[in-house]
């Protein structure tokens, strides 16, 4: 893990306010960062008074860990839609779902905001659609950044998150978690109004 590097927002003339925080950069993406990502996100949630946490989890292991770390807060665990890996298959195990819910978390399963009918066009006609292009642009900042933005709007469309609140979104690259951000979510129809306010941590590569 690299040293934390400060960043500043609201830069401008001498009358503007300036705030300082830090970003943690991991040497590489992957599930080995999960525990530290959750700890960093919890600390920032406490500092900012954020109550709502949105976490991506495919099979449920990361969701279970998050439900333990964020017990007492509003936790939404976003899974792959049923059929993503194979027809009629849900990758999040029933056992892990039960553990998440027992710890007070909510599991949301829905169509991917940057997938859906566009993915059907790609699979059938071998051509990319607008949602694919948006996803590729977000991946410039890492796979986890794309997933953070995507699942936040999915949870908002489901009515689980309000557009008027700051939330912490946590996601990863393949499995586990390696990225966490503070953002203000929107509905998918207003996707380009989504604001990533802070990057808490992400991989360098």
C-alpha positions as CSV (number, residue, x, y, z in Angstrom):
1,X,0.0,0.0,0.0
2,X,1.3,3.4,-0.9
3,X,1.4,6.4,1.4
4,X,-1.7,8.5,1.6
5,X,-1.7,11.6,-0.6
6,X,-3.7,14.7,0.2
7,X,-6.1,16.3,-2.2
8,X,-8.1,19.5,-2.1
9,X,-11.5,20.4,-3.4
10,X,-13.3,23.8,-3.8
11,X,-10.1,25.4,-5.1
12,X,-10.6,28.9,-6.5
13,X,-10.0,32.5,-5.4
14,X,-8.9,33.5,-2.0
15,X,-12.4,33.8,-0.7
16,X,-13.4,30.2,-1.4
17,X,-13.3,27.6,1.2
18,X,-10.8,24.7,1.1
19,X,-11.0,21.3,2.7
20,X,-8.4,18.6,3.0
21,X,-8.7,14.9,3.2
22,X,-6.6,11.9,2.1
23,X,-6.8,9.0,-0.4
24,X,-5.4,5.6,0.3
25,X,-3.9,4.0,-2.8
26,X,-3.4,0.2,-2.9
27,X,-0.4,-1.3,-4.8
28,X,-2.8,-3.5,-6.7
29,X,-6.5,-4.3,-7.0
30,X,-8.0,-7.3,-5.4
31,X,-9.8,-8.9,-2.5
32,X,-6.8,-8.7,-0.2
33,X,-7.7,-5.0,0.3
34,X,-11.3,-5.7,1.5
35,X,-10.8,-5.5,5.3
36,X,-8.9,-2.2,5.0
37,X,-11.4,-0.7,2.6
38,X,-14.2,-1.4,5.0
39,X,-12.2,0.1,7.9
40,X,-11.4,3.2,5.9
41,X,-15.0,3.6,4.8
42,X,-16.3,3.2,8.3
43,X,-13.9,5.8,9.6
44,X,-14.9,8.3,6.9
45,X,-18.6,7.6,7.5
46,X,-18.1,8.4,11.2
47,X,-16.2,11.6,10.3
48,X,-18.8,12.8,7.8
49,X,-21.9,11.5,9.7
50,X,-22.9,9.4,6.7
51,X,-25.4,6.7,7.6
52,X,-26.1,4.9,4.2
53,X,-23.5,2.5,2.8
54,X,-23.9,0.7,-0.6
55,X,-21.7,-2.3,-1.2
56,X,-21.3,-4.5,-4.2
57,X,-21.2,-8.2,-3.5
58,X,-21.4,-11.1,-6.0
59,X,-21.4,-14.2,-3.8
60,X,-22.0,-12.4,-0.5
61,X,-18.7,-12.7,1.3
62,X,-18.0,-9.0,1.1
63,X,-21.6,-8.2,1.9
64,X,-21.4,-10.3,5.1
65,X,-18.2,-8.5,6.2
66,X,-19.8,-5.2,5.5
67,X,-22.9,-6.1,7.5
68,X,-20.7,-6.8,10.5
69,X,-18.6,-3.6,10.1
70,X,-21.5,-1.3,9.4
71,X,-23.9,-2.9,11.9
72,X,-26.3,-0.1,13.0
73,X,-26.1,1.8,9.8
74,X,-28.3,1.6,6.7
75,X,-26.5,-1.0,4.5
76,X,-27.6,-1.9,1.0
77,X,-25.8,-4.9,-0.6
78,X,-26.1,-4.9,-4.4
79,X,-25.8,-8.3,-6.1
80,X,-25.6,-9.4,-9.7
81,X,-28.9,-9.9,-11.3
82,X,-30.2,-13.4,-11.5
83,X,-29.0,-14.9,-14.8
84,X,-25.8,-12.8,-15.0
85,X,-23.5,-15.8,-14.8
86,X,-25.9,-18.4,-16.3
87,X,-29.7,-18.6,-16.9
88,X,-31.8,-18.7,-13.7
89,X,-28.6,-18.6,-11.6
90,X,-28.2,-16.3,-8.6
91,X,-24.6,-16.1,-7.5
92,X,-25.2,-14.6,-4.0
93,X,-25.7,-17.6,-1.8
94,X,-28.8,-18.0,0.3
95,X,-26.6,-18.5,3.4
96,X,-24.8,-15.2,2.9
97,X,-28.0,-13.4,2.2
98,X,-29.5,-14.6,5.4
99,X,-26.4,-13.5,7.3
100,X,-26.5,-10.0,5.8
101,X,-30.2,-9.6,6.6
102,X,-29.7,-11.0,10.1
103,X,-27.1,-8.2,10.7
104,X,-29.6,-5.6,9.5
105,X,-28.5,-5.2,5.9
106,X,-30.8,-5.1,2.8
107,X,-29.9,-7.2,-0.3
108,X,-30.9,-5.6,-3.6
109,X,-30.9,-7.6,-6.9
110,X,-31.7,-5.8,-10.1
111,X,-30.6,-5.2,-13.7
112,X,-27.3,-3.5,-14.1
113,X,-27.7,0.2,-14.8
114,X,-24.9,0.0,-17.4
115,X,-26.1,-3.2,-18.9
116,X,-29.7,-4.3,-19.6
117,X,-30.8,-4.1,-23.2
118,X,-27.5,-2.6,-24.3
119,X,-25.8,-5.9,-23.2
120,X,-28.4,-7.8,-25.2
121,X,-27.4,-5.8,-28.3
122,X,-23.7,-6.5,-27.7
123,X,-24.2,-10.2,-27.1
124,X,-26.5,-10.6,-30.2
125,X,-25.1,-8.2,-32.7
126,X,-21.4,-7.9,-31.5
127,X,-21.5,-4.1,-31.3
128,X,-21.2,-1.8,-28.3
129,X,-23.9,0.5,-27.0
130,X,-23.9,3.8,-25.1
131,X,-24.0,2.1,-21.7
132,X,-20.9,0.1,-22.6
133,X,-19.0,3.3,-23.5
134,X,-20.0,5.0,-20.2
135,X,-18.7,1.9,-18.4
136,X,-15.4,1.9,-20.2
137,X,-14.9,5.6,-19.4
138,X,-15.5,5.0,-15.7
139,X,-13.0,2.1,-15.8
140,X,-10.3,4.7,-16.5
141,X,-10.5,5.2,-12.8
142,X,-10.7,1.5,-12.0
143,X,-13.3,-1.3,-12.2
144,X,-14.4,-0.5,-8.6
145,X,-15.1,3.1,-9.5
146,X,-17.4,2.0,-12.4
147,X,-19.2,-0.4,-10.0
148,X,-19.6,2.2,-7.3
149,X,-21.3,4.6,-9.6
150,X,-23.4,2.0,-11.2
151,X,-24.8,0.3,-8.1
152,X,-25.5,3.6,-6.4
153,X,-28.0,4.6,-9.2
154,X,-29.4,1.0,-9.1
155,X,-30.1,1.4,-5.4
156,X,-31.6,4.8,-6.0
157,X,-33.9,3.6,-8.7
158,X,-35.0,0.8,-6.3
159,X,-36.0,3.5,-3.7
160,X,-33.4,2.3,-1.2
161,X,-31.3,5.4,-1.4
162,X,-32.3,9.1,-1.6
163,X,-30.9,11.5,-4.2
164,X,-30.7,14.1,-1.4
165,X,-28.1,12.3,0.7
166,X,-24.4,11.5,0.6
167,X,-23.6,7.8,0.7
168,X,-20.5,5.7,0.8
169,X,-20.2,3.3,-2.1
170,X,-17.8,0.3,-1.9
171,X,-16.9,-2.1,-4.7
172,X,-14.0,-4.1,-6.1
173,X,-12.2,-5.6,-9.0
174,X,-13.6,-9.1,-9.6
175,X,-14.0,-10.1,-6.0
176,X,-13.8,-8.4,-2.6
177,X,-13.4,-4.6,-2.3
178,X,-10.6,-2.3,-3.3
179,X,-12.5,1.0,-3.9
180,X,-14.6,3.3,-1.7
181,X,-16.0,6.7,-2.6
182,X,-18.4,9.3,-1.1
183,X,-21.0,10.3,-3.6
184,X,-24.4,11.9,-4.1
185,X,-26.6,9.4,-6.0
186,X,-29.1,10.0,-8.7
187,X,-31.6,8.0,-10.7
188,X,-30.2,6.3,-13.8
189,X,-32.1,8.7,-16.1
190,X,-30.1,11.5,-14.5
191,X,-26.8,9.5,-14.5
192,X,-24.6,12.4,-15.6
193,X,-25.7,14.5,-12.6
194,X,-24.1,12.0,-10.2
195,X,-21.4,13.5,-8.1
196,X,-18.4,11.7,-6.7
197,X,-17.5,13.9,-3.8
198,X,-14.5,12.1,-2.4
199,X,-12.3,9.1,-3.2
200,X,-11.6,7.3,0.1
201,X,-9.4,4.6,-1.5
202,X,-8.6,2.9,-4.8
203,X,-6.0,0.7,-6.4
204,X,-3.1,2.4,-8.2
205,X,-3.2,-0.1,-11.1
